[in-house]
Amino acid sequence: MRRLMIIFTALVLATLPATPFFGKAGAQTRNQSSKVVVTESFEFPNECTNELMSVTDTTTVTCHDQLRADGKFNEKCEIRQDVTAIGQSTGIVWQGTATFKDQFVTVDTCNFTFSNHGTVHLISRGSAVNTIITIDDFVRMQDCVITDEQHVADFDCRGR
């Protein structure tokens, strides 16, 4: 789960603008959008089959950044994935999609919130179990101290 959170955080941070966003913007608000596509491979546990899955995906991250006149930076991203996963013990092959909505809000490097909400639909062929994973992450930092951190993954196992 932490690896998945790190991957999503890295993808979001990779799409941040190259210009500094912690300075004051003056009287205007600046907006920009970005899009990046990456292919990745990793292992992820499947609680429906009690095994690790070898996962490959193509991920498209589309973000909209807003720097407000008061210095607040707000980034909203949509993450879409085409996923293939193979059970390392059962050999079950799942194909599916995932959609996540992320939001990163900050006024400086020591005060921010980050949220990630999404669902992964993994569908197998035949009568093997289908897996739907719902992921919710939330992190808040205040005065350079993480004050709230929640990482939840819920598995909905359908079929045998």
Contacts in CASP RR format, 6 or more apart in sequence:
PFRMAT RR
TARGET T0000
AUTHOR 0000-0000-0000
METHOD contacts of the structure
MODEL  1
MRRLMIIFTALVLATLPATPFFGKAGAQTRNQSSKVVVTESFEFPNECTN
ELMSVTDTTTVTCHDQLRADGKFNEKCEIRQDVTAIGQSTGIVWQGTATF
KDQFVTVDTCNFTFSNHGTVHLISRGSAVNTIITIDDFVRMQDCVITDEQ
HVADFDCRGR
1 151 0 8 1.000
1 153 0 8 1.000
2 151 0 8 1.000
3 42 0 8 1.000
3 43 0 8 1.000
3 44 0 8 1.000
4 42 0 8 1.000
4 44 0 8 1.000
4 135 0 8 1.000
4 153 0 8 1.000
5 116 0 8 1.000
5 137 0 8 1.000
5 151 0 8 1.000
7 40 0 8 1.000
7 42 0 8 1.000
8 79 0 8 1.000
8 100 0 8 1.000
8 102 0 8 1.000
8 116 0 8 1.000
8 137 0 8 1.000
9 114 0 8 1.000
11 36 0 8 1.000
11 38 0 8 1.000
11 59 0 8 1.000
11 61 0 8 1.000
11 77 0 8 1.000
11 79 0 8 1.000
12 61 0 8 1.000
12 63 0 8 1.000
12 75 0 8 1.000
12 77 0 8 1.000
12 102 0 8 1.000
12 104 0 8 1.000
12 114 0 8 1.000
14 36 0 8 1.000
14 61 0 8 1.000
15 34 0 8 1.000
15 35 0 8 1.000
15 36 0 8 1.000
15 61 0 8 1.000
15 63 0 8 1.000
15 75 0 8 1.000
15 77 0 8 1.000
16 65 0 8 1.000
16 75 0 8 1.000
17 32 0 8 1.000
17 34 0 8 1.000
17 65 0 8 1.000
21 65 0 8 1.000
21 67 0 8 1.000
21 73 0 8 1.000
21 106 0 8 1.000
22 71 0 8 1.000
22 73 0 8 1.000
22 106 0 8 1.000
22 107 0 8 1.000
22 108 0 8 1.000
22 109 0 8 1.000
23 71 0 8 1.000
24 69 0 8 1.000
24 71 0 8 1.000
25 67 0 8 1.000
25 68 0 8 1.000
25 69 0 8 1.000
25 71 0 8 1.000
26 69 0 8 1.000
27 69 0 8 1.000
28 69 0 8 1.000
29 66 0 8 1.000
29 67 0 8 1.000
29 68 0 8 1.000
29 69 0 8 1.000
30 66 0 8 1.000
30 67 0 8 1.000
31 64 0 8 1.000
31 65 0 8 1.000
31 66 0 8 1.000
31 67 0 8 1.000
32 64 0 8 1.000
32 65 0 8 1.000
33 62 0 8 1.000
33 63 0 8 1.000
33 64 0 8 1.000
33 65 0 8 1.000
34 62 0 8 1.000
34 63 0 8 1.000
34 65 0 8 1.000
35 60 0 8 1.000
35 61 0 8 1.000
35 62 0 8 1.000
35 63 0 8 1.000
36 60 0 8 1.000
36 61 0 8 1.000
37 58 0 8 1.000
37 59 0 8 1.000
37 60 0 8 1.000
37 61 0 8 1.000
38 58 0 8 1.000
38 59 0 8 1.000
38 61 0 8 1.000
39 56 0 8 1.000
39 57 0 8 1.000
39 58 0 8 1.000
39 59 0 8 1.000
40 56 0 8 1.000
40 57 0 8 1.000
40 59 0 8 1.000
41 54 0 8 1.000
41 55 0 8 1.000
41 56 0 8 1.000
42 55 0 8 1.000
43 52 0 8 1.000
43 53 0 8 1.000
43 54 0 8 1.000
43 55 0 8 1.000
43 88 0 8 1.000
44 52 0 8 1.000
44 53 0 8 1.000
44 55 0 8 1.000
44 85 0 8 1.000
45 51 0 8 1.000
45 52 0 8 1.000
45 53 0 8 1.000
46 52 0 8 1.000
46 53 0 8 1.000
46 85 0 8 1.000
46 87 0 8 1.000
46 122 0 8 1.000
46 131 0 8 1.000
46 155 0 8 1.000
47 155 0 8 1.000
47 157 0 8 1.000
48 129 0 8 1.000
48 131 0 8 1.000
48 155 0 8 1.000
48 157 0 8 1.000
49 87 0 8 1.000
49 89 0 8 1.000
49 90 0 8 1.000
49 92 0 8 1.000
49 129 0 8 1.000
49 131 0 8 1.000
50 89 0 8 1.000
51 87 0 8 1.000
51 88 0 8 1.000
51 89 0 8 1.000
51 90 0 8 1.000
52 87 0 8 1.000
52 88 0 8 1.000
52 89 0 8 1.000
53 85 0 8 1.000
53 86 0 8 1.000
53 87 0 8 1.000
53 88 0 8 1.000
53 94 0 8 1.000
54 85 0 8 1.000
54 86 0 8 1.000
54 87 0 8 1.000
54 88 0 8 1.000
55 83 0 8 1.000
55 84 0 8 1.000
55 85 0 8 1.000
56 83 0 8 1.000
56 84 0 8 1.000
56 85 0 8 1.000
57 81 0 8 1.000
57 82 0 8 1.000
57 83 0 8 1.000
57 84 0 8 1.000
57 98 0 8 1.000
58 81 0 8 1.000
58 82 0 8 1.000
59 79 0 8 1.000
59 80 0 8 1.000
59 81 0 8 1.000
60 79 0 8 1.000
60 80 0 8 1.000
60 81 0 8 1.000
61 77 0 8 1.000
61 78 0 8 1.000
61 79 0 8 1.000
62 77 0 8 1.000
62 78 0 8 1.000
62 80 0 8 1.000
63 75 0 8 1.000
63 76 0 8 1.000
63 77 0 8 1.000
63 78 0 8 1.000
64 75 0 8 1.000
64 76 0 8 1.000
64 77 0 8 1.000
65 73 0 8 1.000
65 74 0 8 1.000
65 75 0 8 1.000
66 73 0 8 1.000
66 74 0 8 1.000
66 75 0 8 1.000
67 73 0 8 1.000
68 74 0 8 1.000
70 107 0 8 1.000
71 107 0 8 1.000
72 105 0 8 1.000
72 106 0 8 1.000
72 107 0 8 1.000
73 104 0 8 1.000
73 105 0 8 1.000
73 106 0 8 1.000
73 107 0 8 1.000
74 103 0 8 1.000
74 104 0 8 1.000
74 105 0 8 1.000
75 102 0 8 1.000
75 103 0 8 1.000
75 104 0 8 1.000
75 105 0 8 1.000
76 101 0 8 1.000
76 102 0 8 1.000
76 103 0 8 1.000
77 100 0 8 1.000
77 101 0 8 1.000
77 102 0 8 1.000
77 103 0 8 1.000
77 104 0 8 1.000
78 99 0 8 1.000
78 100 0 8 1.000
78 101 0 8 1.000
78 102 0 8 1.000
79 98 0 8 1.000
79 99 0 8 1.000
79 100 0 8 1.000
79 101 0 8 1.000
79 102 0 8 1.000
80 97 0 8 1.000
80 98 0 8 1.000
80 99 0 8 1.000
81 97 0 8 1.000
81 98 0 8 1.000
81 99 0 8 1.000
81 100 0 8 1.000
81 120 0 8 1.000
82 96 0 8 1.000
82 97 0 8 1.000
83 94 0 8 1.000
83 95 0 8 1.000
83 96 0 8 1.000
83 97 0 8 1.000
83 98 0 8 1.000
83 120 0 8 1.000
83 122 0 8 1.000
84 93 0 8 1.000
84 94 0 8 1.000
84 95 0 8 1.000
84 96 0 8 1.000
85 93 0 8 1.000
85 94 0 8 1.000
85 122 0 8 1.000
86 92 0 8 1.000
86 93 0 8 1.000
86 94 0 8 1.000
87 93 0 8 1.000
87 94 0 8 1.000
90 128 0 8 1.000
92 124 0 8 1.000
92 128 0 8 1.000
92 129 0 8 1.000
93 124 0 8 1.000
93 125 0 8 1.000
94 122 0 8 1.000
94 123 0 8 1.000
94 124 0 8 1.000
94 130 0 8 1.000
94 131 0 8 1.000
95 122 0 8 1.000
95 123 0 8 1.000
96 120 0 8 1.000
96 121 0 8 1.000
96 122 0 8 1.000
96 123 0 8 1.000
97 120 0 8 1.000
97 121 0 8 1.000
98 118 0 8 1.000
98 119 0 8 1.000
98 120 0 8 1.000
98 121 0 8 1.000
99 118 0 8 1.000
99 119 0 8 1.000
100 116 0 8 1.000
100 117 0 8 1.000
100 118 0 8 1.000
100 135 0 8 1.000
101 116 0 8 1.000
101 117 0 8 1.000
101 118 0 8 1.000
102 114 0 8 1.000
102 115 0 8 1.000
102 116 0 8 1.000
102 117 0 8 1.000
103 113 0 8 1.000
103 114 0 8 1.000
103 115 0 8 1.000
104 112 0 8 1.000
104 113 0 8 1.000
104 114 0 8 1.000
105 112 0 8 1.000
105 113 0 8 1.000
106 112 0 8 1.000
106 113 0 8 1.000
109 144 0 8 1.000
110 141 0 8 1.000
110 142 0 8 1.000
110 143 0 8 1.000
110 144 0 8 1.000
111 141 0 8 1.000
111 142 0 8 1.000
111 143 0 8 1.000
112 139 0 8 1.000
112 140 0 8 1.000
112 141 0 8 1.000
113 138 0 8 1.000
113 139 0 8 1.000
113 140 0 8 1.000
113 141 0 8 1.000
114 137 0 8 1.000
114 138 0 8 1.000
114 139 0 8 1.000
114 140 0 8 1.000
115 136 0 8 1.000
115 137 0 8 1.000
115 138 0 8 1.000
115 139 0 8 1.000
116 135 0 8 1.000
116 136 0 8 1.000
116 137 0 8 1.000
116 138 0 8 1.000
117 135 0 8 1.000
117 136 0 8 1.000
117 137 0 8 1.000
118 134 0 8 1.000
118 135 0 8 1.000
118 136 0 8 1.000
119 132 0 8 1.000
119 133 0 8 1.000
119 134 0 8 1.000
119 135 0 8 1.000
120 131 0 8 1.000
120 132 0 8 1.000
120 133 0 8 1.000
120 135 0 8 1.000
121 130 0 8 1.000
121 132 0 8 1.000
122 130 0 8 1.000
122 131 0 8 1.000
122 132 0 8 1.000
122 133 0 8 1.000
123 130 0 8 1.000
124 130 0 8 1.000
124 131 0 8 1.000
127 159 0 8 1.000
127 160 0 8 1.000
128 159 0 8 1.000
128 160 0 8 1.000
129 157 0 8 1.000
129 158 0 8 1.000
129 159 0 8 1.000
129 160 0 8 1.000
130 157 0 8 1.000
130 158 0 8 1.000
130 159 0 8 1.000
131 155 0 8 1.000
131 156 0 8 1.000
131 157 0 8 1.000
131 158 0 8 1.000
132 155 0 8 1.000
132 156 0 8 1.000
132 158 0 8 1.000
133 153 0 8 1.000
133 154 0 8 1.000
133 155 0 8 1.000
133 156 0 8 1.000
134 153 0 8 1.000
134 154 0 8 1.000
134 156 0 8 1.000
135 152 0 8 1.000
135 153 0 8 1.000
135 154 0 8 1.000
136 150 0 8 1.000
136 151 0 8 1.000
136 152 0 8 1.000
137 150 0 8 1.000
137 151 0 8 1.000
137 152 0 8 1.000
138 148 0 8 1.000
138 149 0 8 1.000
138 150 0 8 1.000
139 146 0 8 1.000
139 148 0 8 1.000
139 149 0 8 1.000
139 150 0 8 1.000
140 146 0 8 1.000
140 147 0 8 1.000
140 148 0 8 1.000
140 149 0 8 1.000
141 147 0 8 1.000
END
